[in-house]
Amino acid sequence: MNNVAHKSRRREETEAPKLKRKEYEQKLRKLYIELVKIQEWVKKEGKKGMPL
């Protein structure tokens, strides 16, 4: 098997199934809300750096 075909096949095996637009936007909104919560906590606590 050539290298290009192998990389393409491996990418297909690890990719999540495509989301419908509405589902994508719902998940994105939830993640954004969590990000804002973390940002507020970091500001309140006076933390520096990026939370992991």
RODRENDO-444375 format. One record per atom (N, C-alpha, C, O): residue number from 1; residue in one letter; chain; x, y, z. Coordinates in pm, 1 decimal. Example, Ala and Ser with C-alpha at 12.3 -4.5 7.8 and 13.67 -1.06 7.14 Angstrom:
BEGIN
[1,A,A,[1319.0,-569.0,780.0]]
[1,A,A,[1230.0,-450.0,780.0]]
[1,A,A,[1320.0,-330.0,780.0]]
[1,A,A,[1423.6,-331.9,846.5]]
[2,S,A,[1285.0,-225.0,708.0]]
[2,S,A,[1367.0,-106.0,714.0]]
[2,S,A,[1290.0,3.0,787.0]]
[2,S,A,[1340.9,113.8,803.9]]
//
This chain:
BEGIN
[1,M,A,[86.4,-117.6,0.0]]
[1,M,A,[0.0,0.0,0.0]]
[1,M,A,[90.2,122.8,0.0]]
[1,M,A,[187.7,129.5,74.8]]
[2,N,A,[56.5,220.2,-85.0]]
[2,N,A,[141.8,338.6,-87.2]]
[2,N,A,[109.8,429.4,31.1]]
[2,N,A,[5.6,416.0,95.1]]
[3,N,A,[200.8,521.4,58.5]]
[3,N,A,[191.2,607.1,177.1]]
[3,N,A,[67.9,697.2,175.4]]
[3,N,A,[5.1,716.4,279.5]]
[4,V,A,[31.8,752.7,60.2]]
[4,V,A,[-83.2,842.3,50.1]]
[4,V,A,[-211.5,767.4,82.8]]
[4,V,A,[-294.5,817.8,158.4]]
[5,A,A,[-229.0,649.1,27.7]]
[5,A,A,[-348.9,569.7,53.8]]
[5,A,A,[-356.7,531.8,201.6]]
[5,A,A,[-464.7,532.0,260.6]]
[6,H,A,[-242.3,499.6,260.6]]
[6,H,A,[-239.5,461.5,401.8]]
[6,H,A,[-282.9,578.1,489.9]]
[6,H,A,[-363.6,559.2,580.9]]
[7,K,A,[-230.7,699.4,464.7]]
[7,K,A,[-268.2,816.6,544.0]]
[7,K,A,[-416.2,846.5,528.9]]
[7,K,A,[-483.5,879.1,626.7]]
[8,S,A,[-467.0,835.7,407.6]]
[8,S,A,[-608.1,863.9,382.4]]
[8,S,A,[-695.9,764.4,457.2]]
[8,S,A,[-795.6,803.1,518.2]]
[9,R,A,[-660.0,638.5,453.1]]
[9,R,A,[-737.6,534.7,520.3]]
[9,R,A,[-736.0,554.1,671.0]]
[9,R,A,[-838.4,538.3,737.5]]
[10,R,A,[-619.6,588.4,724.6]]
[10,R,A,[-607.1,608.5,868.8]]
[10,R,A,[-691.2,729.7,912.2]]
[10,R,A,[-753.3,726.1,1018.4]]
[11,R,A,[-694.0,835.2,832.6]]
[11,R,A,[-773.9,953.4,864.0]]
[11,R,A,[-921.5,916.2,868.8]]
[11,R,A,[-993.7,961.2,957.7]]
[12,E,A,[-966.9,834.9,774.7]]
[12,E,A,[-1106.8,792.0,770.7]]
[12,E,A,[-1143.2,712.1,895.5]]
[12,E,A,[-1255.3,722.5,945.1]]
[13,E,A,[-1050.9,634.0,945.6]]
[13,E,A,[-1077.1,550.9,1062.1]]
[13,E,A,[-1088.1,632.9,1190.0]]
[13,E,A,[-1157.6,592.3,1283.0]]
[14,T,A,[-1020.7,747.6,1196.4]]
[14,T,A,[-1019.4,827.1,1318.7]]
[14,T,A,[-1117.2,943.9,1316.3]]
[14,T,A,[-1144.0,1002.1,1421.4]]
[15,E,A,[-1171.0,980.1,1201.4]]
[15,E,A,[-1263.1,1092.5,1192.8]]
[15,E,A,[-1399.6,1056.9,1250.9]]
[15,E,A,[-1450.8,946.6,1232.2]]
[16,A,A,[-1456.8,1154.1,1322.2]]
[16,A,A,[-1592.4,1137.2,1373.6]]
[16,A,A,[-1689.9,1157.0,1257.7]]
[16,A,A,[-1657.5,1225.4,1160.7]]
[17,P,A,[-1807.6,1098.4,1267.1]]
[17,P,A,[-1905.6,1118.2,1159.9]]
[17,P,A,[-1945.3,1265.4,1151.0]]
[17,P,A,[-1947.7,1336.4,1251.5]]
[18,K,A,[-1975.9,1309.6,1030.7]]
[18,K,A,[-2015.3,1448.4,1009.8]]
[18,K,A,[-2146.3,1477.8,1080.8]]
[18,K,A,[-2238.3,1396.0,1081.4]]
[19,L,A,[-2153.1,1596.7,1140.8]]
[19,L,A,[-2273.9,1638.6,1210.4]]
[19,L,A,[-2361.2,1721.3,1116.3]]
[19,L,A,[-2312.0,1787.2,1024.8]]
[20,K,A,[-2489.3,1716.2,1140.9]]
[20,K,A,[-2578.6,1806.0,1069.5]]
[20,K,A,[-2556.3,1945.8,1124.6]]
[20,K,A,[-2513.1,1961.4,1238.8]]
[21,R,A,[-2584.9,2046.5,1045.4]]
[21,R,A,[-2556.2,2184.6,1084.3]]
[21,R,A,[-2618.2,2221.8,1220.0]]
[21,R,A,[-2551.1,2280.8,1304.7]]
[22,K,A,[-2744.3,2187.8,1240.1]]
[22,K,A,[-2813.1,2222.9,1364.9]]
[22,K,A,[-2744.3,2155.4,1484.2]]
[22,K,A,[-2722.5,2218.7,1587.5]]
[23,E,A,[-2710.8,2028.6,1469.7]]
[23,E,A,[-2644.0,1954.5,1576.1]]
[23,E,A,[-2506.2,2014.1,1605.2]]
[23,E,A,[-2466.2,2027.0,1720.9]]
[24,Y,A,[-2434.8,2050.0,1499.3]]
[24,Y,A,[-2302.8,2113.3,1513.1]]
[24,Y,A,[-2314.5,2244.0,1591.5]]
[24,Y,A,[-2236.7,2268.7,1683.7]]
[25,E,A,[-2411.5,2327.3,1554.8]]
[25,E,A,[-2428.5,2455.9,1621.0]]
[25,E,A,[-2469.0,2439.7,1767.3]]
[25,E,A,[-2428.2,2519.4,1851.8]]
[26,Q,A,[-2549.0,2337.0,1798.3]]
[26,Q,A,[-2586.7,2310.6,1937.4]]
[26,Q,A,[-2464.3,2270.9,2020.3]]
[26,Q,A,[-2445.2,2319.3,2131.8]]
[27,K,A,[-2382.1,2182.6,1964.3]]
[27,K,A,[-2261.7,2139.5,2035.4]]
[27,K,A,[-2163.6,2255.3,2050.8]]
[27,K,A,[-2101.0,2271.1,2155.6]]
[28,L,A,[-2150.8,2335.5,1946.4]]
[28,L,A,[-2061.5,2450.6,1950.8]]
[28,L,A,[-2106.4,2549.1,2058.7]]
[28,L,A,[-2023.7,2602.3,2132.6]]
[29,R,A,[-2235.2,2572.8,2067.6]]
[29,R,A,[-2289.3,2665.2,2168.9]]
[29,R,A,[-2258.3,2614.9,2310.7]]
[29,R,A,[-2217.1,2692.8,2396.7]]
[30,K,A,[-2278.1,2485.7,2334.3]]
[30,K,A,[-2247.8,2429.5,2466.5]]
[30,K,A,[-2099.9,2444.5,2500.4]]
[30,K,A,[-2064.8,2479.2,2613.2]]
[31,L,A,[-2013.7,2418.6,2403.0]]
[31,L,A,[-1869.9,2432.4,2426.2]]
[31,L,A,[-1831.8,2577.9,2451.9]]
[31,L,A,[-1746.6,2606.2,2536.1]]
[32,Y,A,[-1894.9,2669.8,2379.4]]
[32,Y,A,[-1867.4,2811.1,2397.3]]
[32,Y,A,[-1908.3,2856.0,2538.3]]
[32,Y,A,[-1836.3,2932.3,2602.7]]
[33,I,A,[-2022.6,2809.1,2585.0]]
[33,I,A,[-2068.9,2842.6,2720.1]]
[33,I,A,[-1967.6,2793.4,2823.4]]
[33,I,A,[-1936.0,2865.2,2918.2]]
[34,E,A,[-1917.0,2672.3,2805.7]]
[34,E,A,[-1816.4,2618.9,2898.3]]
[34,E,A,[-1688.8,2702.6,2893.4]]
[34,E,A,[-1627.3,2727.6,2997.1]]
[35,L,A,[-1649.0,2745.6,2775.5]]
[35,L,A,[-1530.5,2829.4,2761.6]]
[35,L,A,[-1547.9,2960.1,2838.6]]
[35,L,A,[-1456.8,3003.0,2909.4]]
[36,V,A,[-1663.3,3023.0,2825.1]]
[36,V,A,[-1690.3,3148.0,2895.9]]
[36,V,A,[-1687.0,3125.4,3047.1]]
[36,V,A,[-1633.9,3208.7,3120.6]]
[37,K,A,[-1742.8,3014.4,3094.1]]
[37,K,A,[-1739.2,2983.0,3237.6]]
[37,K,A,[-1594.9,2971.9,3287.0]]
[37,K,A,[-1561.2,3023.5,3393.5]]
[38,I,A,[-1511.8,2905.6,3210.9]]
[38,I,A,[-1370.3,2889.4,3248.5]]
[38,I,A,[-1300.7,3024.8,3247.5]]
[38,I,A,[-1222.4,3055.2,3337.4]]
[39,Q,A,[-1329.0,3106.4,3146.0]]
[39,Q,A,[-1267.0,3239.0,3138.9]]
[39,Q,A,[-1306.3,3323.5,3258.8]]
[39,Q,A,[-1222.1,3393.2,3315.5]]
[40,E,A,[-1432.4,3318.5,3298.0]]
[40,E,A,[-1478.8,3394.5,3414.5]]
[40,E,A,[-1411.8,3344.4,3541.4]]
[40,E,A,[-1372.3,3424.8,3625.8]]
[41,W,A,[-1398.3,3214.0,3556.4]]
[41,W,A,[-1332.6,3156.5,3673.3]]
[41,W,A,[-1186.3,3201.1,3680.0]]
[41,W,A,[-1136.2,3236.8,3786.7]]
[42,V,A,[-1118.3,3198.5,3564.7]]
[42,V,A,[-977.7,3238.7,3559.0]]
[42,V,A,[-964.7,3385.1,3601.5]]
[42,V,A,[-875.6,3419.0,3679.4]]
[43,K,A,[-1052.8,3472.1,3551.0]]
[43,K,A,[-1048.6,3613.9,3588.4]]
[43,K,A,[-1075.8,3631.4,3737.8]]
[43,K,A,[-1006.3,3707.7,3804.9]]
[44,K,A,[-1176.6,3561.1,3790.0]]
[44,K,A,[-1214.6,3572.4,3931.0]]
[44,K,A,[-1100.9,3526.8,4022.5]]
[44,K,A,[-1073.6,3589.3,4124.9]]
[45,E,A,[-1035.9,3418.8,3984.8]]
[45,E,A,[-927.8,3362.0,4067.0]]
[45,E,A,[-794.7,3432.2,4045.2]]
[45,E,A,[-699.5,3409.9,4120.1]]
[46,G,A,[-787.7,3517.3,3942.5]]
[46,G,A,[-662.9,3587.0,3913.6]]
[46,G,A,[-555.4,3495.8,3859.8]]
[46,G,A,[-436.4,3522.4,3876.6]]
[47,K,A,[-596.5,3388.4,3795.2]]
[47,K,A,[-501.0,3290.6,3741.3]]
[47,K,A,[-435.3,3345.7,3615.1]]
[47,K,A,[-490.0,3432.8,3547.5]]
[48,K,A,[-319.4,3294.0,3585.8]]
[48,K,A,[-247.7,3329.4,3463.0]]
[48,K,A,[-226.1,3203.9,3383.0]]
[48,K,A,[-219.7,3094.1,3438.3]]
[49,G,A,[-214.8,3219.7,3252.5]]
[49,G,A,[-189.0,3104.6,3167.4]]
[49,G,A,[-317.2,3045.2,3113.7]]
[49,G,A,[-426.0,3099.7,3132.3]]
[50,M,A,[-302.5,2934.2,3047.9]]
[50,M,A,[-416.7,2870.3,2981.7]]
[50,M,A,[-460.3,2748.1,3060.9]]
[50,M,A,[-379.9,2658.3,3085.6]]
[51,P,A,[-586.9,2743.8,3101.0]]
[51,P,A,[-634.9,2625.4,3173.3]]
[51,P,A,[-642.7,2504.9,3081.4]]
[51,P,A,[-684.7,2516.8,2966.3]]
[52,L,A,[-602.7,2389.9,3131.2]]
[52,L,A,[-608.2,2267.4,3050.8]]
[52,L,A,[-710.7,2173.0,3104.7]]
[52,L,A,[-729.6,2064.4,3049.9]]
//
